[in-house]
């Protein structure tokens, strides 16, 4: 038998005009734990979906146990001994663990036999799960164990984990890792897709780093140091590491404090800390950039500042007027079928009673359309008929219309073409110049760096202030500490 | 007095039979996540099919054609919803309207305006030996048409099937979380398709019962809202086969109360009792929503990339 459990060679995949993967290769040795690292959008998830047969590559080969295979569905991959533990579990909450594990079989389902089989498997593999417990009654850690058992029950020899620790508490993560080490020690193979650098280096045998759809580093973890991996992740080998001359260089003073967080903590519905006590001051005339990967608590921090979440401990002191541009425009900011005027009216709909002042609202909508260069036939046009860029300009205009003291924008240029993106960023910049405090989160830190005065990064629920420089931000996003950077800048102002 | 009670219970079971058949069909469809408002259409199509089938080949043929006709009505819903991806509520309502109109038109075209005089062979009550002599309950449960006995088996069979076979698991998983079913190699759309067809066949049989075991003839619109009552019965029965049986019996009893009161000579307008089952439906819906027993994905469309 080949000593390669899974190999992806020269994989290319294109979605429309976006090239997700351009000749990426990962070779996973049997009996090892292989970490695949990459920034947001580096192609990790796409590559693993291809390995598991959920997507078909445009070019390149997939090999399982040394033999080239053509996978047309995940069922194919499962038959060949692959298993995948998705970040979002594929379990039926209303059914028991045993029923979930049996799902997809044929013939009779013998409740007691299946429960005994799951029990035996759980004991043999050391994944403690009560077979007759309903999934909805289990914690996330136990649900993940059911997912793993589901794969193992189908004789998976190679397990792919997509960001398995994103939803786990630190203790649950530790348990998973020690289980993974035992699994590979017993001859199993595991692929761990993660953005957490320290985590990958400390438990993996081999590490592959993806950047912009290609593997840029592949080596045994023992031979790597944090700096080398960060350089591979961010592509900083050639770029100057010095702070960029962003907005902060051009500003001499800042205004009064507009908003502040003081030890503000956010717990999710399960009581898990999404934002550890965070302290931050926002000043008039200043732009704060925020970075962080999915699940780092950045989403919650933004909502905390926008007044959409109340801290479960600590305090958030916010101004009376806040403009908020949420990430998912069509879900959270506008109703596509409504006209521009109607969407404007929605902004303060909860506080309004009595007759709608339509004439005044039309007037305001026209002012926004003119003042913010929104290209639309009229203010009674359905918002969905506008281009994404014009919708975003309208949303921004609406939020800035009453000159809020604080503006919070979440991925404001996502999905926009270059011209619309520039327009939106310039407006945010002008807003700060006219005396508002501005907080901007973006998934692409290169958009952010030229326009901000300060940068904060969320990692694993912790807020950290970092220098306005690509390498420093990128390193902080994966939890690495760069040499030049002071450690405890949390809350520094 | 025991005779009045015995009559009442026997009639209740008789009235409950078509309701329970249709409700079992709807139960399976809803367990797969689909609310089939075309059920009423399947019942009337089944009633008409029973008339045609029984005229040609007797009672047995009548039931077979009834099931096929109900199935055909549900097949239209399945194609429109699962293949053309139209809205389930609208598709189901349209099929019901279409079937009501079509059967009425066909009936008049085939049997003429005087069709009411026409009658078909019917299925009389058949007493089961021994058990039918149990006091009161024996006559109610075991002096019934054969199809009612099939119904008892069907309730137990459905319960066993949904918990003891992999197909039953697939059905429940589809109604709870189709994406999870898909990840396990099940095609949620196919499961929903089969569930709809089964539901249609059951609705058709319910229509067959109306014609072949109760009225003895067809009349326009004779389904009289039973499809919608069956949907309420599924809710009241909390999506479990045995619960549905109990709920159907309750509805049967409620509909029979009017005759009891009439025979007792109470001066209560009979319309009040006609309204009783519907009133019961509203109360049931209002009272049972605290703890959700409904399939989690009920009434929601499938994801495009997990069908």
Interface residues (C-beta under 8 A of the other chain):
Chain A: X74 X75 X78 X86 X90 X91 X92 X93 X94 X95 X99 X100 X102 X103 X104 X105 X106 X107 X108 X109 X110 X111
Chain B: X163 X164 X165 X166 X167 X168 X169 X170 X172 X173 X176 X177 X179 X180 X181 X183 X184 X185 X186 X295 X296
